[in-house]
Amino acid sequence: MSEIMQRTREIIESYNGPKLRIMEVCGTHTHEIFRLGIRNILPENIELISGPGCPVCVTPVDFIDEAVYLALERNALICTFGDLIRVPGTKKSLADARSEGATIKIVYTALDAIKVAQENPDREVVFLSVGFETTTPAVCLAIKNAKKLGIKNFSVLTANKTMPAAYQALKLSADAFLYPGHVNAITGVKVCEDLAEQGVSGVVAGFTAKELLTAIAVIVENAKKGKPYFVNCYPRVVKEQGNPSAVKVMEEVIEPCDSIWRGLGVIPNSGLKIREEYKEYDVRVKLDMPLIQGKPNPACRCGDVLQGKCKPCDCKVFGKVCTPLHPVGACMVSNEGACSAYYQYGRKD
């Protein structure tokens, strides 16, 4: 172990101040921290809690029900990321819909869905757009390309969200945030700097053992000072201005709207909808979809997990009724979900 890493561990392991709650906003951070064994070296007065940084996990039941409706009632060809297929809706998942004859195709990007639309000119091809600032620019590019190419049978069901309003909603849930590096690579650091001025502390973290330990050590050192702070601990990727080109294409194609977050309810201006200029690619408008309101399974505590109110193992169905093979909630399905991480790595507390 290098001298710097040794010192970093000493800072963390020697912390003897008041309880310090750190929220890993990013689901990938949650899984990497488990995989690397970082939780095992933390003193009892440092607690890591999982936040709402898994896009599949915060997507409400309504969205799954809408996708199932499109697949079964409107005969749409659904293109989606793999994680969404097994997320339970009110009555059915997309996997259930597929077993009843719906056409569900796994793709890696929205651009792949355009190719599917070109290959199936007689079907409405709907891309299920779920994600934060990291993946949203690619969806916007796909919509622009579809318009440029004159593709008429391609549309998007949106559930895209942005993180700043969620930080505000959760600012009392933790003493500091581990901000997601890939999101800040797009947005830059101004939002985090503004939050620090408002009393919300946090650091941008990378994903290697060195980067994660450094970020936690920086939080520990700053916590001792008792003042709000922000530090970019991922400067090799996250630049002050972010990615202006990605931000520009998002501003052209989409605009803010109120959005429902699983467990958090409606957060004003935290969602993204397709602008009027591109409304022919908004499937809700294009197919004049009815309002669909879903009902989550009351046994599932995904919402509480996403707010840091409980740990996955506090849920009565965790690891019993709810497992990766038979998930009750989205947090057990997603590869970035907290419940999935706790289950995979055998965490019991």
N, C-alpha and C positions, 0 to 999 in steps of 0.2 A: 504494500500500500504506500502511495506517495506521501511525502511530508504534508502536502496541502490537504489531501483526503484525511489523513490522520487527524489533523487539526480540526477539520470540519466535523468529524465524528465526535471529537472531544467537546466541541461547542454544544452539539446536540445532546450528548449523553450526560453532560455536566449541568444541564439546565435545572435549576432548583427554584425557579420563580413560581408565580401563581399559575393555575391551570391555563394552558394555551391550546385553544381549539383552532385547527387549521383545516379549511375546507378545500379538498381537491375538486375543483370545478370540473375538470376534464376526466371523462371515463377512462381514457388511455392512461392518465396518471394513476388512477386507482389501481388498474391492473398491473402496471409496471412497478408500483410501490409494493404490491403483494409479491409479484414474481421475484423482485430483487431482495426481498426479505427486509426492507427498510423499516417496516413496523416493528420488527423484532428488536431493533436497537433503540427505540424511542423510550425515554423515561415515562413513568406513569402520568406525569403532569403535562405531557404533550399528547394531544388526541387528534388523530386524523379522522375527518368525517367526509363522507361522499356527498357531492352536490349534484346540481342538475345539468352536468356537462355531457350527458349522453343524449344525443338528439332523438333516438328511437324511444328512450325511456320517458322523455318529457312530452312526447307526442300523445295527445288525448285519444281516448277511445272513439270519439266522434270521427276522427280521421280514418281509422280502420274500418268503421262502419260505412263511411263514404266510399272507400275503396272497394269493399265487398259489394255495395250497391252497384257501383259502376261495372264490376266484373260480372255479376249475376243478372242484374235487372236491365243494364244497358248494353250488355254484350261487348264491353270494351276489352281490348287487349291490354293488360296491365304490365307495365315495366317497373321493376322495383329493385332496391337493394335487398340482399338475402335476409338481413336481420328482420325486416318487417313481416315476412311471410307468416311467422308463427306467433306474432303478437296477438293476443286475444282481443277481439272486439266484444260488443255487447253479447252477441250470440255466436258469432263465427269469426274465425281468422281467415286470412287469405289462403292458408293451406286448406282449410275446410272448403272454401269456395272453389279451389282448384279440384278437390276431390268430387265436387258436384258438377264439374265440366267447364269451369271458368279457365280462361287462358292467362296464366301468370308466368312472366318471363323475368329471370334474374339478369340484371345488367350492372355494369360498373359505373357508368356515367349517364347523364341525360343525353349526351351525344350518341350513345349506343341506341337509345330509344328512337332517335330520329331515323337511324338505319332500319330499325324494325318497322317504323311507319312506312318507309319507302318500299319495304319488302311486302307489306300488307296494306295495299292502297284501299281495300274494301272494308277495313276495320278502323275504328277510332282507337288510336294507341295513346294511352295515358301514362305518363311518367309520374310516379309518386315521389314528390320532392320533399325530403325530410333532411334537415341539417342546419348548421349555424353558418357563420360568415365564411368558414373554410370551404364548404362545398357549393354555396349559393352562386358564386360567379360562374361556375361551369353550367349551371342550370340556365342562367341568364344568357350565356353564349349560345346554348342550344336553342332557346326561344328565338334569338336573333337570327341564327342560321336557318331555322325552320321558316321564318318570314322571308328571308332572302331567297331561299330555294322554292318558296311558294308551296310548301307542304301544308295541306289542309286537314289531314287526318291525325295530327299530332297535337296533344294538349297536356297540361300539367295540373296535377292536384297538389296544391302547395300547403306545407306545414313548416315552412322555414321560419327560423327565429334568430334574434340577435341577443347577445349576452348582456349589454350594459344595464338594461332595466331589471334583469334577473339579479344582478349584483345588488342593486338597490333593494329589491324585494327580500334578499337574504342577508342583508348587511348585519343584522342582529344575530344571525345563526352561527357566526364564527368570529374569531379575533383577527383572522387574516385569511386571504384567499391565495391559493396556488392558481394563478391565472393560466389558461390553456395557451401554450406557445403557438400552436398552429392558427388559432383564431387571431391572436395579436400579430402574427405574421401578415395577415390581411389588413387588419384595422389600425395597426400601429399602437402607440402607447398613450396617446392623449386621454382616452377614456379612463385609463387606470390612474393617470396623473390627476385628472379631475376628481376621481373618487377619493384619492388620498387627501385632496384639499377639503373634501366633505367629511373626512374622518374615517374613510374605509381603507384599511391597509391591505397590501398584498404584493406578491412578486410574480413575475412571469417566469415560468420554469420550462426547461427542456425535458427530455425523456430518458436520458442515460442515468446511470447510478450517480455519477459525479455531478451531473446537472441537478438532479433531484435533491441530493444531500446538500449541495451548495445552497439551493433555494430555501430549504428548511433551516439551515444554519443562519442564513441571512434574516429569516423571520425571527428566529430566536434572539439574535443580537439586537435587532431593532425593537423587539418587544420589551427589552430591558430599558429602553429609552423612554417608553411611555408616550410616544407621539405617533400620529398617523404617518404612514410612509408608503412609497412605491419604489421598487427596484426591478430593473430589467435584468434578470439572471440568464437570459437566453439571447445575448446580443449577436451571436453568430447567425441567427435566423431572423429575429425580431428587430426591425429597424424602426426608428422613431416615426417615420411617415407611413409605415406599413407597405402595402402594395397598391399604389394609386390607380393602376390600370384595372385591377380587380374591383376596387371601390367604384370606379367610374362606370363600369358595365352594369354593376348592381343598381346604381342610381338611375341609369337610363331605363332599365327594364322593370324594376320593382320599386315599391314604396312602403313605408311603415304602416302597420295597422295593429289594432289590439289583437292579442293572441292568448289562447288557452294553453296553459302549461299543466301537465299532469301533476297534481299535488299542490300546485301554487295558484291555480285558478286563472282568471284573466289578468294579464299584465299589460297595461296600456303601452302602445307603440313598441311592443317587443316582437311583433310578427312582421312578415313581409308578404305583400300581395302583388300580383301582376298589375302593372299600370294600364290605364285606359288604352294607350297606344298599342298595346299588345294583348288586348282582352280576348281576341280570337283564340288565344292559346291558354286561357284560363278555363279549365273544364267546367267549373261551377257556373260560369257565365255561358259558355258555349252550349252546354247541354241543359241549361236552366234547371240545375239540380235543386231538389227540395232541401229544406233545412233538416239535417239529421243530428240528433242529440243522443249520444251514447251513455251507457250506464256501466261504470267500472265495477268489477267484482268486489263486493264489500270486504271479502276476506283478505284482499291484497293490500299491503301497506307501502307500496311503491312510492306513493305521494309523500308519506312521512320520511321515507329513506332519502328522497330527493331534497328534502328540506333540512336534513340533518337532525330530525326529531327522534329518530330511532335508527338502529343498525339492522341490517337484513335479518340477522339471527334473532332479533326481537319479534319478528313476525311469526305468528303461530303456524303458518303454512310453509314457511321456509324449510327446504330440504325434506319435507314430508309430502304434502300434496303438491307443492310447487318445486319442481326440479327442471333442469335444462331440457329434459325429454318431454316433460309435461308442465310447461310454465303456466302460472296463474297470472303473472304480471310481466310487463315489458322489461323490468330491471333484471329478470332472470333470463330473458331471451337474448338481449343484445350482447355482443362481444365486449361492449364498453360498460355494461350495466354493473352496478355495485353488487346486486344479489348474485349475479353470475361469478363475480370475482370472489366473493365470500365462499360460495359453494365450491368453486374450482380449487381454491387454496385452503379449504378446510378451516376457515376462521370461525370460531365459536363465540367470540366476544367483540 
